[in-house]
């Protein structure tokens, strides 16, 4: 600490200024010095430690709220220091007397209010070096501290609200997050309790969702609160905020409940969204009589955030419910469409196997077969989009040569191309294009693009397909000479149910699902797809890009290329409550040289199974009475049940249904209408052989 020597304070401890040369000039200087202290809110003081006499300037008396001239000592000074700071100040001054620096900020109690001061001091010594005491200054920094506190408080408030908003935005269960968040808000606002009530749907009651600061027994007593009862009930009824202060000093029927908890200050906000009441959120303090306007503002902001988050979750739940109902509707629609298609397809196959459709009817039969296939594709696309959107698609990844997939897709679509008079050309890179993908799904992507090109291309037009390498990517492009795509349609062409204006060409209809399915399947493979067109009448081009596999490997043999084998099963039982579907399937199997029986319900099917002893069973699922799942379990429980092959033949084709059929003991799952190829594969499969 700095030292001053050669100073000797006058007796009595009253500071004396040097004698001026001219009295008027000295008076002016003294007045200017006093004004400077007042403007700067800085006073001076001198402590004579030998006699314990503390001398203050007039400004120092003002800062400390004391009457000018009132005698002061070190002890009277300490008595003005805030009790929480008193020990620190005494410790620092004692250290200063031993030579440490004395520069400290602390609180004082001045005239009934709390002030902040900054004090700095130096020691004074006599000519012989003996300690006389200290001389220092006191600066009133209350305003500065208030500004600093406000800035820090605002920073903390903004951090709290930002954190609250982020967590509520990410939360999937706001009700569960409210408890934790409101506890943080309570800590920030120095509150003791909070209550969050939710409004009963269509009722006039509130249900306690979360709270803190009261016992579990007390919380159980207010699990339900009627509108108009207590502060929260009144807020819910009137949908207006209520702020209450000095609760113990006033008799108000509304505050009886919170008064019983010892709450003195209380603020309750309604939680609303678009005019609809969601609930209430309130905070209370026991140790102070009121909240500041800034604190109420924070409570309001938190309430607004909670309201928005709860409204968002409510809307998401509504959308999920609607999506679930849509999925149920689509599954039911697919089932109902597949059931009548089954006997139609079986009938067409029977006619074809038995020698054709008769004179002049071959073309009609081919048209009918194509249209059945078209309807089946539409139904399958509907279900595929639903599965992808709900995350129920699982890719069976393997190393696949994309060039082979393109050839397979072209071969599968050749009949459609020929029927529509469209020529197709295929350009290949001359080398395998290996990707990590699902062979079936990739063939579906190329097939959908081909079908789309044919649908919008006039007879005599052309479709060009190219499978090429582009750096580390494999690309498949499908170009056509069809109706083209308007520029404003290009960004939306992959949207679900989006379609090019049919007035622009010969569109064959459809649901606008195929391209949406393409985009989703390509994305699942880590690739992308782009649509290009110069406009109406200029054709279109779709380009799929997929990442190449790290190392090429020889193409594995495809099961689809295996030679056909003789049917293993000879005796077949068909169990289906749809008589047309059961009879037509039985007739189709008989044309293939098999011995068949038909049962119209599950109970009769079990009886016939034991009598007939079939090696293969085609079993419908959605039968009245004993459904297909229970029937399968009972078939397995019979003496010959473990040896038979049981196939689910149903209009229900979802992943959930397939999982249930596996659990029930089915060996295979076919969706109606099953193609002749599918039936042939089933006949080659069997437990009995």
C-alpha positions as CSV (number, residue, x, y, z in Angstrom):
1,X,0.0,0.0,0.0
2,X,1.2,3.5,-0.7
3,X,2.4,5.5,2.3
4,X,2.2,9.2,3.3
5,X,4.6,10.6,5.9
6,X,5.0,14.0,7.6
7,X,1.3,14.3,8.3
8,X,0.0,15.0,11.7
9,X,-3.8,15.2,12.2
10,X,-5.1,18.0,14.4
11,X,-6.4,17.3,17.9
12,X,-10.1,16.4,17.9
13,X,-9.9,14.7,14.5
14,X,-11.2,17.6,12.6
15,X,-9.5,18.0,9.3
16,X,-8.1,21.5,8.5
17,X,-7.3,22.8,5.1
18,X,-4.0,24.8,4.6
19,X,-4.4,28.5,5.4
20,X,-5.1,30.3,2.1
21,X,-3.2,33.4,1.0
22,X,-6.5,35.1,0.3
23,X,-9.7,34.1,2.2
24,X,-12.0,34.6,-0.7
25,X,-9.9,32.5,-3.0
26,X,-9.7,29.7,-0.4
27,X,-13.4,29.7,0.1
28,X,-14.0,29.4,-3.6
29,X,-11.5,26.5,-3.9
30,X,-13.3,24.8,-0.9
31,X,-16.7,25.3,-2.6
32,X,-15.4,23.9,-5.9
33,X,-13.9,20.9,-4.2
34,X,-17.2,20.1,-2.4
35,X,-19.1,20.4,-5.7
36,X,-16.7,18.1,-7.5
37,X,-17.2,15.5,-4.7
38,X,-20.9,15.9,-5.0
39,X,-20.9,15.6,-8.8
40,X,-18.6,12.6,-8.7
41,X,-20.4,11.1,-5.8
42,X,-17.0,10.7,-4.1
43,X,-16.2,11.6,-0.5
44,X,-13.0,11.4,1.5
45,X,-12.3,10.0,4.9
46,X,-9.4,9.7,7.4
47,X,-9.1,7.2,10.2
48,X,-6.8,7.9,13.1
49,X,-6.1,4.3,14.3
50,X,-4.4,5.5,17.5
51,X,-7.4,7.3,18.8
52,X,-10.1,5.4,16.7
53,X,-11.4,8.7,15.2
54,X,-12.9,8.6,11.8
55,X,-13.2,11.9,9.9
56,X,-15.6,12.2,7.0
57,X,-16.2,14.9,4.3
58,X,-19.7,16.2,3.8
59,X,-20.1,14.0,0.7
60,X,-19.1,11.0,2.7
61,X,-21.8,11.8,5.3
62,X,-24.3,12.0,2.4
63,X,-23.3,8.7,0.9
64,X,-23.6,6.9,4.2
65,X,-26.9,8.7,5.1
66,X,-25.5,10.3,8.3
67,X,-26.0,13.7,9.8
68,X,-23.0,15.9,8.9
69,X,-20.7,16.4,11.9
70,X,-21.9,13.3,13.7
71,X,-18.9,11.6,15.4
72,X,-17.6,8.5,13.7
73,X,-15.4,5.6,14.6
74,X,-14.2,2.5,12.9
75,X,-17.0,0.6,14.8
76,X,-19.7,3.0,13.7
77,X,-18.5,2.6,10.1
78,X,-18.6,-1.2,10.3
79,X,-22.2,-1.0,11.7
80,X,-23.2,0.7,8.4
81,X,-21.7,-2.1,6.3
82,X,-24.2,-4.7,5.1
83,X,-24.1,-7.7,7.5
84,X,-23.3,-10.1,4.6
85,X,-20.2,-7.9,3.7
86,X,-19.1,-6.9,7.2
87,X,-16.6,-9.7,7.8
88,X,-15.0,-9.2,4.3
89,X,-14.5,-5.5,4.9
90,X,-13.0,-6.0,8.3
91,X,-10.7,-8.6,6.9
92,X,-9.5,-6.5,4.0
93,X,-8.9,-3.4,6.3
94,X,-7.0,-5.5,8.7
95,X,-4.8,-6.8,5.9
96,X,-4.4,-3.2,4.6
97,X,-3.0,-2.1,8.0
98,X,-0.3,-4.9,7.4
99,X,0.6,-3.4,4.0
100,X,-2.0,-5.0,1.6
101,X,-3.8,-3.0,-0.9
102,X,-7.2,-1.7,0.1
103,X,-9.5,-1.4,-2.9
104,X,-12.9,-2.9,-2.3
105,X,-16.6,-2.8,-3.4
106,X,-19.2,-3.6,-0.8
107,X,-22.7,-2.8,0.3
108,X,-23.8,-0.4,3.0
109,X,-27.1,0.3,4.8
110,X,-27.8,4.0,4.3
111,X,-31.0,5.6,5.5
112,X,-32.9,2.3,5.2
113,X,-31.7,1.5,1.7
114,X,-28.9,-0.7,0.4
115,X,-26.2,1.1,-1.5
116,X,-23.0,0.0,-3.2
117,X,-19.7,1.8,-2.6
118,X,-16.1,1.5,-3.7
119,X,-13.4,2.4,-1.2
120,X,-9.7,3.0,-1.8
121,X,-7.2,4.0,0.9
122,X,-3.5,4.6,1.6
123,X,-1.7,4.4,5.0
124,X,-0.3,7.5,6.7
125,X,2.8,7.6,8.9
126,X,4.5,10.2,11.1
127,X,8.1,11.3,10.4
128,X,9.4,8.5,12.5
129,X,7.6,5.9,10.5
130,X,4.9,5.1,13.1
131,X,1.5,4.3,11.7
132,X,-1.0,7.1,12.1
133,X,-4.0,5.5,10.2
134,X,-5.3,5.7,6.7
135,X,-6.7,8.2,4.2
136,X,-9.2,7.1,1.6
137,X,-12.1,7.9,-0.7
138,X,-15.6,6.5,-0.9
139,X,-17.4,6.4,-4.3
140,X,-21.2,5.7,-4.5
141,X,-21.5,3.1,-7.3
142,X,-25.1,2.1,-6.6
143,X,-26.2,3.2,-10.1
144,X,-23.4,1.4,-11.8
145,X,-24.1,-1.8,-9.8
146,X,-27.8,-1.5,-10.7
147,X,-26.9,-1.3,-14.4
148,X,-24.5,-4.2,-14.1
149,X,-27.1,-6.3,-12.3
150,X,-29.7,-5.4,-14.9
151,X,-27.4,-6.4,-17.7
152,X,-26.4,-9.7,-16.0
153,X,-30.1,-10.4,-15.3
154,X,-31.0,-9.8,-18.9
155,X,-28.3,-12.0,-20.1
156,X,-29.4,-14.8,-17.7
157,X,-33.0,-14.2,-18.7
158,X,-32.2,-14.5,-22.4
159,X,-30.1,-17.6,-21.8
160,X,-33.0,-19.1,-19.9
161,X,-35.6,-18.3,-22.5
162,X,-33.4,-19.5,-25.3
163,X,-32.7,-22.7,-23.5
164,X,-36.3,-23.1,-22.7
165,X,-37.4,-22.5,-26.3
166,X,-34.8,-25.0,-27.7
167,X,-35.8,-27.8,-25.3
168,X,-39.5,-27.3,-25.8
169,X,-39.0,-27.3,-29.6
170,X,-37.1,-30.6,-29.4
171,X,-39.4,-32.2,-26.8
172,X,-41.7,-35.0,-27.8
173,X,-43.5,-34.9,-24.4
174,X,-43.8,-31.3,-23.2
175,X,-45.7,-32.3,-20.1
176,X,-42.6,-34.3,-19.0
177,X,-40.3,-31.4,-19.7
178,X,-42.4,-28.7,-17.9
179,X,-41.4,-30.0,-14.5
180,X,-37.7,-29.7,-15.1
181,X,-37.9,-26.4,-17.0
182,X,-40.1,-24.7,-14.4
183,X,-37.7,-25.7,-11.7
184,X,-35.0,-23.8,-13.5
185,X,-37.3,-20.8,-13.9
186,X,-38.1,-21.0,-10.1
187,X,-34.3,-20.9,-9.4
188,X,-33.8,-17.9,-11.7
189,X,-36.7,-15.9,-10.3
190,X,-36.1,-17.1,-6.7
191,X,-39.5,-18.6,-6.4
192,X,-40.6,-21.4,-4.1
193,X,-43.5,-23.1,-5.9
194,X,-45.0,-23.6,-9.4
195,X,-48.1,-25.2,-10.6
196,X,-49.0,-26.4,-14.1
197,X,-52.6,-27.4,-14.7
198,X,-54.0,-28.7,-18.0
199,X,-57.6,-28.1,-19.1
200,X,-59.9,-31.2,-19.4
201,X,-61.0,-31.7,-23.0
202,X,-64.5,-30.4,-23.4
203,X,-64.9,-30.0,-19.6
204,X,-64.8,-27.3,-17.0
205,X,-61.9,-28.7,-14.9
206,X,-58.2,-28.5,-14.6
207,X,-55.9,-31.5,-14.0
208,X,-52.6,-30.9,-12.2
209,X,-49.8,-31.9,-14.6
210,X,-46.7,-30.8,-12.7
211,X,-45.8,-28.8,-9.6
212,X,-43.0,-28.2,-7.1
213,X,-42.7,-26.7,-3.6
214,X,-45.6,-28.6,-2.0
215,X,-45.9,-32.1,-0.6
216,X,-47.1,-35.1,-2.6
217,X,-50.1,-35.3,-0.3
218,X,-51.0,-31.7,-0.9
219,X,-50.5,-32.2,-4.7
220,X,-52.9,-35.2,-4.6
221,X,-55.6,-33.0,-3.0
222,X,-55.6,-30.6,-5.9
223,X,-55.3,-33.2,-8.7
224,X,-58.5,-31.7,-10.1
225,X,-59.6,-28.1,-9.9
226,X,-62.9,-26.7,-11.1
227,X,-63.0,-23.6,-13.2
228,X,-63.6,-20.6,-11.0
229,X,-62.0,-22.2,-7.9
230,X,-58.8,-20.7,-6.5
231,X,-56.6,-18.4,-8.5
232,X,-55.8,-21.0,-11.2
233,X,-59.4,-21.9,-11.7
234,X,-60.4,-18.2,-12.1
235,X,-57.6,-17.7,-14.6
236,X,-58.9,-20.8,-16.6
237,X,-62.4,-19.5,-16.5
238,X,-61.6,-15.9,-17.4
239,X,-58.5,-16.6,-19.5
240,X,-56.8,-13.6,-18.0
241,X,-53.6,-13.3,-15.9
242,X,-53.9,-12.8,-12.1
243,X,-51.1,-11.3,-10.0
244,X,-51.4,-11.3,-6.3
245,X,-49.1,-9.6,-3.7
246,X,-48.9,-9.5,0.1
247,X,-51.3,-12.4,0.3
248,X,-51.1,-12.9,4.0
249,X,-52.2,-9.3,4.5
250,X,-55.4,-9.5,2.6
251,X,-58.5,-11.7,2.8
252,X,-59.4,-13.0,-0.7
253,X,-61.4,-16.2,-1.2
254,X,-59.4,-16.9,-4.4
255,X,-56.1,-17.0,-2.5
256,X,-57.2,-19.2,0.4
257,X,-55.5,-22.3,-1.2
258,X,-52.1,-20.7,-1.9
259,X,-52.2,-18.8,1.4
260,X,-52.3,-22.2,3.1
261,X,-49.0,-23.0,1.5
262,X,-47.4,-19.9,2.9
263,X,-47.2,-18.1,-0.5
264,X,-46.9,-14.3,-0.3
265,X,-46.5,-13.4,-4.0
266,X,-48.2,-15.3,-6.8
267,X,-48.6,-14.9,-10.6
268,X,-50.8,-17.2,-12.7
269,X,-50.9,-17.2,-16.6
270,X,-53.4,-18.9,-18.9
271,X,-52.0,-21.2,-21.5
272,X,-53.8,-20.6,-24.7
273,X,-53.4,-21.3,-28.4
274,X,-55.6,-19.8,-31.1
275,X,-58.3,-18.9,-28.6
276,X,-58.3,-22.4,-27.1
277,X,-57.5,-22.9,-23.4
278,X,-54.7,-25.4,-22.8
279,X,-54.2,-24.9,-19.1
280,X,-52.4,-22.6,-16.6
281,X,-48.9,-22.0,-15.4
282,X,-48.2,-20.2,-12.2
283,X,-45.2,-19.3,-9.9
284,X,-45.2,-18.3,-6.2
285,X,-42.7,-16.9,-3.6
286,X,-42.9,-17.3,0.2
287,X,-40.1,-15.0,1.2
288,X,-41.1,-11.7,-0.5
289,X,-44.3,-9.8,-1.0
290,X,-44.3,-9.2,-4.7
291,X,-42.7,-9.8,-8.1
292,X,-41.1,-7.1,-10.3
293,X,-42.5,-6.2,-13.7
294,X,-39.4,-7.8,-15.3
295,X,-40.0,-11.1,-13.4
296,X,-43.6,-11.2,-14.5
297,X,-42.4,-10.6,-18.1
298,X,-40.2,-13.7,-17.8
299,X,-43.1,-15.8,-16.5
300,X,-45.3,-14.5,-19.4
301,X,-42.6,-15.4,-21.9
302,X,-42.2,-18.9,-20.5
303,X,-45.9,-19.4,-20.5
304,X,-46.1,-18.4,-24.1
305,X,-43.3,-20.9,-25.0
306,X,-45.0,-23.7,-23.1
307,X,-48.3,-22.8,-24.8
308,X,-46.8,-23.0,-28.3
309,X,-45.0,-26.2,-27.5
310,X,-48.1,-27.9,-26.2
311,X,-50.1,-26.7,-29.2
312,X,-47.4,-28.1,-31.5
313,X,-47.5,-31.4,-29.8
314,X,-51.3,-31.5,-29.9
315,X,-51.2,-30.8,-33.7
316,X,-48.5,-33.4,-34.2
317,X,-50.7,-35.9,-32.4
318,X,-53.7,-35.0,-34.5
319,X,-51.5,-35.4,-37.6
320,X,-50.2,-38.8,-36.3
321,X,-53.7,-39.9,-35.7
322,X,-54.8,-38.8,-39.1
323,X,-51.8,-40.5,-40.6
324,X,-52.6,-43.7,-38.7
325,X,-56.2,-43.5,-39.9
326,X,-54.9,-43.0,-43.5
327,X,-52.7,-46.0,-43.2
328,X,-55.6,-48.1,-41.9
329,X,-57.8,-46.8,-44.7
330,X,-55.1,-47.6,-47.3
331,X,-54.6,-51.1,-45.9
332,X,-58.3,-51.7,-45.8
333,X,-58.7,-50.3,-49.3
334,X,-55.9,-52.5,-50.6
335,X,-57.4,-55.6,-48.9
336,X,-60.8,-54.9,-50.4
337,X,-59.4,-54.3,-53.9
338,X,-57.2,-57.4,-53.8
339,X,-60.0,-59.7,-52.8
340,X,-62.1,-59.3,-56.0
341,X,-58.9,-59.1,-58.1
342,X,-57.8,-62.6,-57.0
343,X,-60.6,-64.6,-58.7
344,X,-60.3,-62.3,-61.8
345,X,-56.6,-63.0,-62.2
346,X,-57.0,-66.7,-61.4
347,X,-59.8,-67.0,-63.9
348,X,-57.7,-65.3,-66.6
349,X,-54.8,-67.7,-65.9
350,X,-57.2,-70.7,-66.0
351,X,-58.5,-69.6,-69.4
352,X,-55.0,-69.1,-70.7
353,X,-53.8,-72.5,-69.4
354,X,-56.8,-74.3,-70.9
355,X,-56.0,-73.2,-74.4
356,X,-56.7,-69.5,-74.7
357,X,-59.7,-67.3,-74.6
358,X,-61.5,-68.6,-77.7
359,X,-61.7,-67.3,-81.3
360,X,-61.1,-63.5,-81.4
361,X,-60.9,-63.1,-77.7
362,X,-57.1,-63.3,-77.2
363,X,-56.7,-59.6,-77.5
364,X,-59.5,-58.9,-75.0
365,X,-57.9,-61.4,-72.6
366,X,-54.5,-59.7,-72.9
367,X,-56.1,-56.3,-72.2
368,X,-57.9,-57.6,-69.1
369,X,-54.6,-59.2,-67.8
370,X,-52.7,-56.0,-68.3
371,X,-55.4,-53.9,-66.6
372,X,-55.4,-56.3,-63.6
373,X,-51.6,-56.0,-63.4
374,X,-52.0,-52.2,-63.6
375,X,-54.5,-52.1,-60.7
376,X,-52.3,-54.4,-58.7
377,X,-49.4,-52.0,-59.2
378,X,-51.5,-49.1,-58.1
379,X,-52.5,-50.9,-54.9
380,X,-48.9,-51.9,-54.2
381,X,-47.6,-48.4,-54.8
382,X,-50.2,-47.0,-52.3
383,X,-49.0,-49.4,-49.7
384,X,-45.3,-48.8,-50.5
385,X,-45.6,-45.1,-50.0
386,X,-47.4,-45.6,-46.7
387,X,-44.7,-47.9,-45.5
388,X,-41.8,-45.6,-46.5
389,X,-43.5,-42.6,-44.9
390,X,-43.9,-44.5,-41.6
391,X,-40.4,-45.9,-41.7
392,X,-41.4,-49.5,-42.1
393,X,-39.3,-50.2,-45.2
394,X,-36.2,-52.3,-44.5
395,X,-33.6,-52.6,-47.3
396,X,-32.0,-56.0,-47.8
397,X,-28.6,-54.6,-48.8
398,X,-26.1,-56.6,-51.0
399,X,-23.6,-55.9,-53.7
400,X,-25.8,-55.4,-56.8
401,X,-24.8,-54.7,-60.4
402,X,-27.0,-51.8,-61.4
403,X,-26.5,-52.7,-65.1
404,X,-28.1,-56.1,-64.5
405,X,-31.0,-54.4,-62.6
406,X,-31.7,-52.1,-65.6
407,X,-31.8,-55.1,-67.9
408,X,-34.2,-56.9,-65.5
409,X,-36.5,-53.9,-65.3
410,X,-36.6,-53.4,-69.1
411,X,-37.4,-57.1,-69.5
412,X,-40.2,-56.9,-67.0
413,X,-41.6,-53.8,-68.8
414,X,-41.2,-55.1,-72.3
415,X,-44.8,-56.2,-72.6
416,X,-46.0,-52.7,-71.6
417,X,-43.6,-51.0,-74.0
418,X,-44.8,-53.2,-76.9
419,X,-48.4,-52.7,-76.0
420,X,-48.1,-49.0,-76.2
421,X,-45.9,-48.9,-79.3
422,X,-42.9,-47.4,-77.6
423,X,-39.4,-48.3,-78.6
424,X,-36.7,-48.7,-76.0
425,X,-32.9,-48.4,-76.3
426,X,-30.4,-49.3,-73.6
427,X,-26.9,-47.9,-73.3
428,X,-24.4,-49.5,-70.9
429,X,-20.9,-48.6,-69.7
430,X,-19.5,-52.0,-70.7
431,X,-18.5,-52.7,-67.1
432,X,-20.4,-53.7,-63.9
433,X,-21.7,-50.9,-61.8
434,X,-21.7,-52.3,-58.3
435,X,-23.7,-50.6,-55.6
436,X,-24.8,-51.5,-52.1
437,X,-28.5,-51.8,-52.5
438,X,-31.7,-53.8,-52.4
439,X,-32.0,-55.6,-55.7
440,X,-35.8,-55.7,-55.6
441,X,-36.2,-52.0,-54.6
442,X,-33.7,-50.8,-57.2
443,X,-35.6,-52.8,-59.9
444,X,-38.7,-51.1,-58.6
445,X,-37.1,-47.6,-59.1
446,X,-36.1,-48.3,-62.7
447,X,-39.4,-50.0,-63.4
448,X,-41.4,-47.0,-62.1
449,X,-39.3,-44.6,-64.2
450,X,-39.9,-46.8,-67.3
451,X,-43.7,-47.0,-66.6
452,X,-43.8,-43.2,-66.1
453,X,-42.0,-42.7,-69.4
454,X,-44.3,-45.0,-71.3
455,X,-47.4,-43.4,-69.7
456,X,-46.5,-40.0,-71.1
457,X,-45.1,-41.0,-74.5
458,X,-47.1,-41.3,-77.7
459,X,-47.2,-44.5,-79.8
460,X,-44.2,-44.5,-82.0
461,X,-42.1,-42.6,-79.4
462,X,-38.9,-43.7,-77.9
463,X,-37.5,-44.3,-74.4
464,X,-33.7,-44.3,-73.9
465,X,-32.1,-45.8,-70.9
466,X,-28.4,-45.4,-70.0
467,X,-26.5,-47.0,-67.1
468,X,-23.1,-45.3,-66.8
469,X,-20.3,-44.5,-64.4
470,X,-19.7,-40.8,-63.3
471,X,-16.8,-40.6,-61.0
472,X,-17.7,-42.4,-57.7
473,X,-21.3,-42.6,-58.7
474,X,-23.4,-44.9,-60.8
475,X,-26.1,-43.1,-62.9
476,X,-29.2,-44.4,-64.5
477,X,-31.0,-42.0,-66.9
478,X,-34.4,-42.6,-68.4
479,X,-35.3,-40.2,-71.3
480,X,-38.4,-40.1,-73.4
481,X,-39.9,-38.2,-76.3
482,X,-43.2,-37.7,-74.6
483,X,-45.3,-34.7,-73.5
484,X,-42.5,-33.1,-71.3
485,X,-42.8,-31.3,-68.0
486,X,-43.6,-27.6,-67.5
487,X,-40.9,-25.6,-65.8
488,X,-43.0,-24.8,-62.8
489,X,-43.8,-28.5,-62.4
490,X,-40.2,-29.7,-62.2
491,X,-39.7,-28.9,-58.5
492,X,-42.9,-30.7,-57.6
493,X,-42.9,-33.7,-59.9
494,X,-41.6,-36.0,-57.1
495,X,-44.3,-34.9,-54.6
496,X,-46.8,-37.4,-53.5
497,X,-49.9,-37.4,-55.8
498,X,-48.3,-34.8,-58.1
499,X,-49.2,-35.2,-61.8
500,X,-48.4,-33.4,-65.0
501,X,-51.5,-31.7,-66.5
502,X,-53.2,-34.3,-68.5
503,X,-54.2,-31.8,-71.1
504,X,-50.6,-31.7,-72.2
505,X,-50.6,-35.2,-73.7
506,X,-51.7,-38.8,-73.5
507,X,-51.3,-39.4,-69.8
508,X,-52.8,-42.8,-68.9
509,X,-53.9,-41.7,-65.4
510,X,-52.6,-43.0,-62.2
511,X,-52.4,-41.7,-58.6
512,X,-49.1,-39.7,-58.8
513,X,-47.3,-42.1,-56.5
514,X,-44.7,-43.8,-58.7
515,X,-42.2,-40.9,-58.8
516,X,-42.7,-40.1,-55.1
517,X,-41.8,-43.8,-54.4
518,X,-38.7,-43.4,-56.7
519,X,-37.4,-40.5,-54.7
520,X,-37.9,-42.2,-51.3
521,X,-36.3,-45.4,-52.4
522,X,-33.3,-43.7,-53.9
523,X,-32.9,-41.6,-50.8
524,X,-32.9,-44.7,-48.7
525,X,-29.9,-45.9,-50.8
526,X,-28.0,-42.7,-50.2
527,X,-28.6,-41.3,-53.7
528,X,-30.6,-38.6,-55.4
529,X,-32.9,-38.3,-58.4
530,X,-33.4,-35.3,-60.7
531,X,-36.1,-34.5,-63.3
532,X,-35.2,-32.5,-66.4
533,X,-37.3,-31.2,-69.3
534,X,-37.2,-28.4,-71.8
535,X,-40.9,-27.9,-71.4
536,X,-44.2,-29.2,-72.9
537,X,-43.8,-31.3,-76.0
538,X,-40.0,-31.6,-75.5
539,X,-39.9,-34.9,-73.6
540,X,-38.3,-35.5,-70.2
541,X,-35.3,-37.1,-68.6
542,X,-34.9,-38.6,-65.1
543,X,-31.4,-39.2,-63.7
544,X,-30.8,-41.4,-60.7
545,X,-27.4,-41.2,-58.9
546,X,-26.2,-43.9,-56.5
547,X,-22.8,-44.2,-54.8
548,X,-20.7,-47.0,-56.2
549,X,-19.6,-49.7,-53.8
550,X,-16.0,-49.5,-52.6
551,X,-14.8,-52.7,-54.4
552,X,-16.5,-54.5,-57.2
553,X,-17.3,-58.2,-56.8
554,X,-18.6,-60.8,-59.1
555,X,-22.3,-60.6,-59.6
556,X,-24.1,-63.2,-57.5
557,X,-26.5,-65.5,-59.2
558,X,-30.1,-64.4,-58.9
559,X,-32.7,-66.8,-57.6
560,X,-35.0,-65.6,-60.3
561,X,-32.7,-67.2,-62.9
562,X,-33.0,-70.7,-61.4
563,X,-34.7,-73.2,-63.6
564,X,-38.2,-74.1,-62.7
565,X,-38.7,-77.2,-60.7
566,X,-41.5,-79.7,-60.5
567,X,-44.1,-78.9,-57.8
568,X,-43.3,-80.6,-54.6
569,X,-46.8,-80.5,-53.2
570,X,-49.5,-82.8,-54.7
571,X,-52.4,-82.2,-52.4
572,X,-53.5,-78.6,-51.7
573,X,-56.2,-77.2,-49.4
574,X,-57.6,-73.7,-50.0
575,X,-59.3,-72.1,-47.0
576,X,-61.1,-68.8,-47.8
577,X,-64.5,-67.3,-46.9
578,X,-64.5,-65.6,-50.3
579,X,-66.1,-68.3,-52.4
580,X,-65.1,-66.8,-55.7
581,X,-61.5,-66.4,-54.7
582,X,-61.3,-70.0,-53.2
583,X,-63.0,-71.7,-56.1
584,X,-60.9,-69.8,-58.8
585,X,-57.7,-70.6,-56.9
586,X,-58.7,-74.3,-56.7
587,X,-59.5,-74.4,-60.4
588,X,-56.1,-72.8,-61.2
589,X,-54.3,-75.4,-59.1
590,X,-56.3,-78.2,-60.7
591,X,-55.1,-77.1,-64.2
592,X,-51.6,-77.6,-62.9
593,X,-52.4,-81.2,-62.1
594,X,-52.9,-80.9,-58.3
595,X,-55.5,-82.5,-56.1
596,X,-57.3,-79.7,-54.3
597,X,-60.0,-79.1,-51.7
598,X,-61.9,-76.0,-50.7
599,X,-63.1,-74.9,-47.2
600,X,-65.2,-71.8,-46.6
601,X,-64.1,-71.1,-43.0
602,X,-61.4,-71.9,-40.4
603,X,-63.3,-74.6,-38.5
604,X,-64.2,-76.5,-41.6
605,X,-60.6,-76.0,-42.8
606,X,-59.2,-77.7,-39.7
607,X,-61.6,-80.6,-40.2
608,X,-60.8,-81.0,-43.9
609,X,-57.0,-80.7,-43.1
610,X,-57.2,-83.8,-40.8
611,X,-59.4,-85.7,-43.3
612,X,-57.5,-84.8,-46.5
613,X,-53.9,-84.5,-45.2
614,X,-52.7,-81.8,-47.7
615,X,-49.0,-81.0,-48.1
616,X,-49.8,-77.3,-48.9
617,X,-52.4,-75.0,-47.5
618,X,-53.4,-71.6,-48.9
619,X,-55.1,-69.8,-46.0
620,X,-56.9,-66.5,-46.0
621,X,-56.5,-64.3,-42.8
622,X,-59.6,-62.1,-42.5
623,X,-62.2,-64.7,-42.1
624,X,-65.2,-64.3,-39.7
625,X,-65.3,-66.5,-36.6
626,X,-62.0,-68.3,-36.5
627,X,-59.5,-66.1,-38.4
628,X,-56.5,-67.2,-40.4
629,X,-54.1,-66.8,-37.5
630,X,-56.0,-69.0,-35.1
631,X,-56.7,-71.5,-37.9
632,X,-52.9,-71.7,-38.6
633,X,-52.1,-72.4,-35.0
634,X,-54.7,-75.2,-34.9
635,X,-53.4,-76.7,-38.1
636,X,-49.9,-76.8,-36.6
637,X,-51.3,-78.5,-33.5
638,X,-52.6,-81.5,-35.5
639,X,-50.5,-84.7,-36.1
640,X,-49.6,-83.7,-39.7
641,X,-49.5,-79.9,-39.1
642,X,-45.8,-79.6,-38.6
643,X,-45.0,-81.2,-42.0
644,X,-47.4,-79.1,-44.1
645,X,-46.5,-75.8,-45.8
646,X,-49.0,-73.1,-44.8
647,X,-49.2,-70.0,-47.0
648,X,-51.0,-66.8,-46.1
649,X,-53.0,-65.7,-49.1
650,X,-54.6,-62.4,-48.2
651,X,-55.4,-58.9,-49.2
652,X,-53.4,-57.7,-46.1
653,X,-49.8,-57.1,-47.1
654,X,-48.3,-54.8,-44.5
655,X,-45.1,-55.5,-42.5
656,X,-47.1,-55.8,-39.3
657,X,-49.4,-58.4,-40.9
658,X,-46.4,-60.3,-42.2
659,X,-44.8,-60.3,-38.8
660,X,-48.0,-61.7,-37.3
661,X,-48.2,-64.5,-39.9
662,X,-44.6,-65.6,-39.1
663,X,-45.5,-65.7,-35.4
664,X,-48.6,-67.7,-36.1
665,X,-46.6,-70.4,-37.9
666,X,-47.1,-69.5,-41.6
667,X,-44.2,-70.4,-43.9
668,X,-44.9,-67.9,-46.6
669,X,-47.0,-64.8,-47.2
670,X,-48.7,-63.9,-50.6
671,X,-50.8,-60.9,-51.2
672,X,-53.9,-61.2,-53.4
673,X,-54.1,-61.5,-56.3
674,X,-51.2,-63.9,-56.5
675,X,-49.6,-64.2,-59.9
676,X,-49.1,-67.6,-61.6
677,X,-45.3,-67.1,-61.1
678,X,-45.9,-66.6,-57.3
679,X,-48.0,-69.7,-57.1
680,X,-45.4,-71.7,-59.0
681,X,-42.7,-70.7,-56.5
682,X,-44.9,-71.7,-53.6
683,X,-45.5,-75.1,-55.2
684,X,-41.8,-75.6,-55.4
685,X,-41.4,-74.9,-51.7
686,X,-42.4,-77.4,-49.1
687,X,-41.7,-78.8,-45.6
688,X,-42.9,-82.2,-46.6
689,X,-40.2,-82.9,-49.1
